[in-house]
Amino acid sequence: LKTRELFAGLYALEDERVRQFLVIGEERALLFDAGFADSGVLETVRALTDLPIDVVMTHGDPDHSGGLADFGSCRMNAGDWPLVKNGSIALVPLDEGEIVACGDYRFRVIAIPGHSAGSLAFYDEVKGILLAGDSVQSGGPIFMFGGIAIWMRTLEKLERLIPADVTVLPCHSACPIDAGFIARDLADARALRDGKLTSDAHPALPCRVYHGEATDFLF
């Protein structure tokens, strides 16, 4: 994993597959997602800090939760608990409206179902930062596991809550991006719903790749 300090004390841990985020405070560290089982997230975190680590999850897909065995526990929305196949991991509920804080960062939890049933975003209003998991992207592709209608309602919700000058930190593709991609992704989703996007058969998965102006979708 490569590391980038995006803001003071906030790091992206990334390879070509998926991206995690780490906040280092004075007494504890806060990790968003644990990567694949072979991502080596714990080793990378330990190269940056020896503080105790609290793990919170944007959602439970294997590329985000596969490394949880190295940490033993996490906080995650219960809607995605069935995605975690390792029964030895202690799962603690995390719900909309809660505050996840570390150092100077204070993130409010926002439920954003659609990509998965229990997808969460984390919004620091003071610093103007939104950690959006897989639900807002530039380029994509965004997997529509939970249904496009639900995901469109999520983006409409984010449009109401997130100002245009907020910085969005996605777990895939370009990072950082601006909050304008919420509206751009939503416009592409409406075009997908209305049958206006071109598509190709996916070479390996039982779905098609739909091509929007801002992002692609697997649907």
MARFI-603207 format. One record per residue (C-alpha): residue number from 1; chain; residue in three letters; x, y, z. Coordinates in pm, whole numbers, plus 32768, in hexadecimal, padded with zeros to 4 digits. Layout:
! MARFI-603207
pos:unit:code:u:v:w
NUM:A:ala:X:Y:Z
...
END
This chain:
! MARFI-603207
pos:unit:code:u:v:w
1:A:leu:8000:8000:8000
2:A:lys:806E:8163:7FB4
3:A:thr:8020:827A:80A8
4:A:arg:7FBF:83E4:8060
5:A:glu:7F7C:84F0:8165
6:A:leu:7E48:859D:80D8
7:A:phe:7E0B:8683:8202
8:A:ala:7EC7:86B8:8347
9:A:gly:7EC4:8565:83F4
10:A:leu:7DDB:84C5:82F1
11:A:tyr:7E78:83C6:8206
12:A:ala:7E07:82FD:80D9
13:A:leu:7E88:8196:80D1
14:A:glu:7E64:811B:7F6E
15:A:asp:7EC4:8027:7E60
16:A:glu:7E2A:7FF6:7D09
17:A:arg:7CFC:7F43:7D9C
18:A:val:7C6B:7FFA:7EC8
19:A:arg:7CB3:811C:7FB2
20:A:gln:7CA2:8138:812E
21:A:phe:7CBE:8272:8204
22:A:leu:7D78:82A1:834C
23:A:val:7D5C:83BF:8446
24:A:ile:7E6F:83D9:854A
25:A:gly:7E13:848F:8689
26:A:glu:7ED8:84CE:87C7
27:A:glu:7E62:8399:8885
28:A:arg:7DBC:82B6:8782
29:A:ala:7DAC:827B:860D
30:A:leu:7C6F:8251:8540
31:A:leu:7C6B:816C:840F
32:A:phe:7B58:8173:8309
33:A:asp:7B43:8014:826D
34:A:ala:7C3A:7EF3:827B
35:A:gly:7C77:7E98:810E
36:A:phe:7C98:7D3F:8075
37:A:ala:7D1E:7C22:8147
38:A:asp:7E6B:7C49:8091
39:A:ser:7E7A:7DC7:808F
40:A:gly:7F64:7DE1:81B9
41:A:val:7EA2:7F02:8253
42:A:leu:7F0F:7EBC:83B9
43:A:glu:807D:7EB3:8354
44:A:thr:8056:7FFE:829C
45:A:val:7FA1:80A0:83BF
46:A:arg:80B0:802B:84AF
47:A:ala:81B7:80CF:83D2
48:A:leu:8104:821A:8414
49:A:thr:809E:81FB:8582
50:A:asp:80B0:8115:86B0
51:A:leu:7F73:81A6:874F
52:A:pro:7E43:80CC:879B
53:A:ile:7D67:80AC:8665
54:A:asp:7BED:80D0:864D
55:A:val:7B5A:8041:850C
56:A:val:7A18:80C0:846C
57:A:met:798A:8043:8325
58:A:thr:78F0:80F4:81FC
59:A:his:7857:7FA3:819D
60:A:gly:7897:7E2F:81A9
61:A:asp:7906:7DC7:804C
62:A:pro:7A34:7CDA:804F
63:A:asp:7B22:7DE1:7FC3
64:A:his:7AD3:7EB5:80F5
65:A:ser:7A9D:7DAE:8205
66:A:gly:7B8D:7C99:819F
67:A:gly:7CA3:7D1F:827D
68:A:leu:7BCD:7D33:83B8
69:A:ala:7C64:7BF3:8441
70:A:asp:7DA3:7CB7:8487
71:A:phe:7CE2:7DAA:8565
72:A:gly:7BE4:7CC6:8610
73:A:ser:7AC4:7DBF:8625
74:A:cys:7A21:7EE3:8576
75:A:arg:78F1:7FC3:8576
76:A:met:780C:7F8E:844B
77:A:asn:76A1:7FC2:83F2
78:A:ala:75E5:7E82:8442
79:A:gly:7557:7E79:82E1
80:A:asp:76A9:7E03:8264
81:A:trp:7700:7D0E:8379
82:A:pro:769C:7BE2:829F
83:A:leu:77B3:7C42:81AD
84:A:val:78BF:7BFA:82B5
85:A:lys:78FB:7A84:829F
86:A:asn:79FE:7A68:83B6
87:A:gly:7937:7A17:84EF
88:A:ser:7A58:7A6D:85D7
89:A:ile:7A3D:7BE3:858E
90:A:ala:7980:7CAE:8694
91:A:leu:7883:7D8A:85DE
92:A:val:7802:7EBC:8697
93:A:pro:76D7:7F7F:860B
94:A:leu:7710:80D2:8568
95:A:asp:75E2:81A2:850A
96:A:glu:7583:82E7:8463
97:A:gly:75AF:841B:853C
98:A:glu:76C9:838F:8610
99:A:ile:7811:844E:8626
100:A:val:795F:83A5:85E0
101:A:ala:7A7A:8480:865F
102:A:cys:7BF6:8473:8661
103:A:gly:7CE9:858F:869D
104:A:asp:7C63:86CB:85F8
105:A:tyr:7B6F:8606:851E
106:A:arg:7A02:85D5:8574
107:A:phe:793A:8509:8479
108:A:arg:77C1:84EB:847C
109:A:val:773D:839D:83FF
110:A:ile:764B:83AA:82D8
111:A:ala:7591:8275:825F
112:A:ile:75BB:8253:80E4
113:A:pro:751C:8107:8078
114:A:gly:751A:809F:7F0C
115:A:his:7677:8023:7EC2
116:A:ser:763A:7F3A:7FE9
117:A:ala:7526:7F2B:80ED
118:A:gly:7604:7FB2:8204
119:A:ser:76E1:80AC:814C
120:A:leu:7748:81D8:821E
121:A:ala:77E8:8329:81D7
122:A:phe:78AE:83F7:82D1
123:A:tyr:7891:8573:82C4
124:A:asp:796E:866E:837A
125:A:glu:78A8:87AE:834E
126:A:val:79B1:8894:83E1
127:A:lys:7ACC:8811:8308
128:A:gly:79ED:87E0:81D8
129:A:ile:7A46:8672:819B
130:A:leu:795F:8554:8136
131:A:leu:79D4:83EA:8139
132:A:ala:78DC:834D:8048
133:A:gly:7949:81E1:802E
134:A:asp:78EE:815A:7ED5
135:A:ser:77B2:8229:7EAA
136:A:val:7841:8367:7E0B
137:A:gln:7951:8344:7D06
138:A:ser:79F4:83E1:7BD9
139:A:gly:7A15:82D7:7ACE
140:A:gly:799F:81AF:7B99
141:A:pro:7924:80B1:7B57
142:A:ile:781F:80C0:7C6A
143:A:phe:7783:7F6E:7CB9
144:A:met:7609:7F7C:7CE4
145:A:phe:75E8:7E5D:7DDA
146:A:gly:74CB:7EFA:7E9F
147:A:gly:73FF:7F82:7D7D
148:A:ile:7414:80C0:7CB4
149:A:ala:72D2:8158:7D3E
150:A:ile:7353:8143:7EA4
151:A:trp:74A7:81CD:7E3F
152:A:met:7405:82F1:7D86
153:A:arg:7346:834D:7EC2
154:A:thr:7491:8343:7F7C
155:A:leu:7532:8437:7E88
156:A:glu:7404:851C:7E9E
157:A:lys:7433:8516:8016
158:A:leu:75A6:8569:7FF5
159:A:glu:7551:8687:7F06
160:A:arg:747D:8721:801B
161:A:leu:7580:86EC:812E
162:A:ile:76D3:872A:808D
163:A:pro:773F:8886:8016
164:A:ala:77E6:88AA:7EC4
165:A:asp:7939:890E:7F57
166:A:val:7962:87C9:801E
167:A:thr:7A82:86E1:7FC2
168:A:val:7A14:8579:7F80
169:A:leu:7B00:8457:7FC8
170:A:pro:7A8D:831E:7F0A
171:A:cys:7B17:81C0:7F3D
172:A:his:7B48:8185:7DC7
173:A:ser:7BB8:8248:7C93
174:A:ala:7C23:83B5:7CAF
175:A:cys:7C5A:8448:7E0A
176:A:pro:7C16:8551:7E7B
177:A:ile:7AF1:85CD:7DAD
178:A:asp:79FE:86ED:7DDD
179:A:ala:789C:86CB:7E5F
180:A:gly:7815:8724:7D09
181:A:phe:783D:85B4:7CB3
182:A:ile:770F:8569:7D8D
183:A:ala:7632:861E:7C92
184:A:arg:76F5:859A:7B66
185:A:asp:76DA:8431:7BD9
186:A:leu:7567:8466:7C1C
187:A:ala:7531:84F0:7ABE
188:A:asp:75DB:83BC:7A2E
189:A:ala:7501:82DA:7B05
190:A:arg:73C7:8384:7A85
191:A:ala:7444:834E:7923
192:A:leu:747F:81DE:7977
193:A:arg:7320:81C1:7A05
194:A:asp:7291:825F:78CC
195:A:gly:7352:8176:77E3
196:A:lys:742F:8289:7754
197:A:leu:758A:81FB:779F
198:A:thr:7653:811F:76B8
199:A:ser:76CF:7FD8:774B
200:A:asp:77AD:7EAB:7714
201:A:ala:779B:7D4B:779F
202:A:his:788D:7D20:78C1
203:A:pro:799A:7C21:7861
204:A:ala:7982:7B5F:79A8
205:A:leu:7854:7BC9:7A75
206:A:pro:76E2:7B87:7A2C
207:A:cys:7694:7CF7:79ED
208:A:arg:76CE:7E11:78F7
209:A:val:77B2:7F41:790B
210:A:tyr:76EC:8080:78D0
211:A:his:77B0:81B5:786B
212:A:gly:774D:8306:78FD
213:A:glu:77F7:8454:78D3
214:A:ala:787B:845D:7A39
215:A:thr:7887:82EB:7A94
216:A:asp:7845:818C:7A18
217:A:phe:7758:8098:7AC0
218:A:leu:774E:7F20:7AE5
219:A:phe:75DE:7EC8:7AE1
END
